[in-house]
Amino acid sequence: MNRNVARGRETREQLIRVATRLFAAHGYDGTSIEAVLQETGASRGSLYHHFPGKEALFLAVLQDLEARVVAEVAGSVEGKTDPVEVLGVACLSWIRMAGDTEVQQIVLIDAPAVLGWQRWRELDEENVLGQFRMAIAAAAEMGRLDPRHVDVFAHLVVAAVNEAAILVARSSDPAAALPGAQDAFEEFLRRLLG
């Protein structure tokens, strides 16, 4: 029984790994279930055992990628103690990741279209809003903003950092757009929480 569970987990991970590469290279619309099956060698029944359809496979890819993004952002703030610095470094790290082709295509371009804006925002709130709220609450405790505004400021920062990342991702030259987006976001955060 354990071997079957392990084999099932390996198959699921392989499907996600291959689908990530294909979705990043060809987008959601340009990636077919057949292409994923052909590259993995998995059977259609095996794929549908793990994912009821293409959208469910895409959601699993998105969640896997977002977990990697969250881990990378967390690593970027390791050892930092000032809440505003932590927030700034985390946000700039996220904007920088908008230059990564997987993040661009899967998280910032396809996810809002495939899942719908509301579901995309809900996933984002599950992943980052709580951490942003904690950092902003700590800044409020230090007297850097009115504590009554913590929740609204947390939402504003999430929205602003996502818009900056989307601008980079959708730019015809993301590498050229990145410095301007980072500079503008740093100024925004300074003015908001200065």
C-alpha positions in Angstrom: 0.0 0.0 0.0 2.8 2.5 0.9 4.4 1.8 -2.5 1.2 2.7 -4.3 0.9 5.9 -2.3 4.5 6.8 -3.0 4.1 6.1 -6.7 0.9 8.2 -6.8 2.7 11.1 -5.1 5.5 10.8 -7.6 3.1 10.8 -10.5 1.3 13.8 -9.2 4.6 15.7 -8.6 5.8 14.8 -12.1 2.5 16.0 -13.7 2.8 19.3 -11.8 6.5 19.7 -12.8 5.8 19.1 -16.5 2.6 21.2 -16.5 4.5 24.1 -14.8 7.1 24.1 -17.6 4.4 23.9 -20.3 2.1 26.5 -18.8 5.1 28.8 -18.4 6.2 28.3 -22.0 2.9 28.2 -23.8 0.4 29.8 -21.4 -2.8 28.2 -20.1 -4.6 28.3 -23.5 -1.6 27.0 -25.4 -1.1 24.0 -23.1 -3.2 20.9 -23.6 -3.8 17.9 -21.4 -2.5 15.8 -24.3 0.8 17.7 -24.2 1.2 17.1 -20.5 0.3 13.4 -21.0 2.8 13.0 -23.8 5.7 14.6 -21.9 5.0 12.7 -18.7 4.1 9.4 -20.2 1.2 9.2 -17.7 -2.1 7.8 -18.7 -5.2 9.9 -19.0 -6.8 7.9 -16.2 -3.8 8.6 -14.0 -4.0 12.4 -14.7 -7.7 12.5 -14.0 -7.2 10.5 -10.8 -5.2 13.4 -9.5 -6.8 16.3 -11.2 -10.4 16.4 -12.5 -9.5 18.6 -15.4 -7.1 21.2 -16.8 -8.1 24.0 -14.5 -7.5 21.8 -11.4 -4.1 20.9 -12.8 -3.4 24.6 -13.3 -4.5 25.4 -9.7 -2.1 22.7 -8.4 0.7 24.2 -10.5 -0.2 27.7 -9.2 -0.3 26.6 -5.6 3.1 24.8 -5.9 4.6 27.9 -7.5 3.2 30.2 -4.9 4.6 28.0 -2.1 8.0 28.4 -3.8 7.5 32.2 -4.1 6.5 32.5 -0.4 9.6 30.5 0.6 11.9 32.7 -1.5 10.3 35.9 -0.1 10.6 34.6 3.5 14.3 33.8 2.8 14.8 37.4 1.6 13.7 38.8 5.0 15.5 36.4 7.2 17.4 38.2 10.0 15.6 41.5 9.5 13.7 42.9 12.5 12.3 46.3 11.5 8.7 45.6 10.3 8.8 48.3 7.6 12.1 47.0 6.3 10.8 43.4 6.3 7.7 44.6 4.4 9.8 46.5 1.9 12.3 43.8 1.3 9.5 41.2 0.9 7.6 43.4 -1.5 10.7 44.2 -3.6 11.6 40.5 -3.7 8.1 39.7 -5.1 8.4 42.5 -7.7 11.8 41.1 -8.7 10.2 37.6 -9.1 7.9 39.1 -11.7 10.8 38.9 -14.1 10.8 35.1 -13.7 9.0 33.5 -16.7 7.1 31.0 -14.6 5.9 33.6 -12.2 5.0 36.0 -15.1 2.9 33.6 -17.1 1.4 31.4 -14.4 0.9 33.7 -11.4 0.5 37.2 -12.9 -0.9 36.6 -16.4 -2.9 33.4 -16.5 -4.1 32.9 -12.9 -6.4 36.0 -12.8 -7.8 35.0 -16.2 -8.2 31.3 -15.5 -9.4 31.4 -11.9 -11.1 34.7 -12.1 -10.0 37.9 -10.3 -11.9 37.1 -7.1 -10.4 33.6 -6.6 -6.9 34.9 -7.5 -7.2 37.6 -4.9 -8.5 35.1 -2.3 -5.4 32.9 -2.9 -3.2 35.9 -2.6 -4.8 36.9 0.7 -4.3 33.4 2.0 -0.6 33.6 1.2 0.5 37.1 2.1 -2.2 39.3 3.6 -1.7 38.0 7.1 2.0 38.6 7.0 1.6 42.1 5.7 -1.0 42.8 8.3 1.4 41.7 11.1 4.2 43.9 9.8 2.0 46.9 9.4 0.5 46.3 12.9 4.1 46.2 14.3 4.8 49.5 12.5 1.6 50.9 14.1 2.8 49.9 17.5 6.0 51.8 16.8 3.9 54.9 16.1 4.5 54.9 12.3 0.8 54.9 11.5 -2.6 55.1 13.1 -3.5 51.6 14.4 -7.1 52.1 13.0 -5.7 51.9 9.5 -3.7 48.6 9.8 -6.2 46.4 7.9 -6.8 48.9 5.1 -3.0 49.6 4.7 -2.4 45.9 4.5 -4.8 45.6 1.6 -3.4 48.7 0.0 0.2 47.3 0.1 -0.9 43.9 -1.3 -2.8 45.6 -4.1 0.1 48.0 -4.9 2.8 45.3 -4.9 0.7 43.1 -7.1 0.1 45.9 -9.5 3.8 46.7 -9.7 4.5 43.0 -10.3 1.8 42.8 -13.0 3.2 45.9 -14.7 6.6 44.2 -14.9 5.2 40.9 -16.0 3.1 42.4 -18.8 5.8 44.8 -20.0 7.3 44.2 -23.4 10.7 44.3 -21.7 10.3 43.1 -18.0 14.0 43.6 -17.2 13.8 47.2 -18.3 10.5 47.8 -16.4 11.8 46.2 -13.1 14.0 49.1 -11.8 11.2 51.7 -12.3 8.7 49.5 -10.6 11.0 48.8 -7.6 11.9 52.5 -7.2 8.2 53.6 -7.4 7.2 50.9 -4.9 9.9 51.9 -2.5 8.8 55.5 -2.6 5.1 54.4 -2.2 6.0 52.4 0.9 8.2 55.2 2.3 5.3 57.7 1.9 2.8 55.3 3.4 4.7 54.2 6.4 7.6 56.7 6.5 
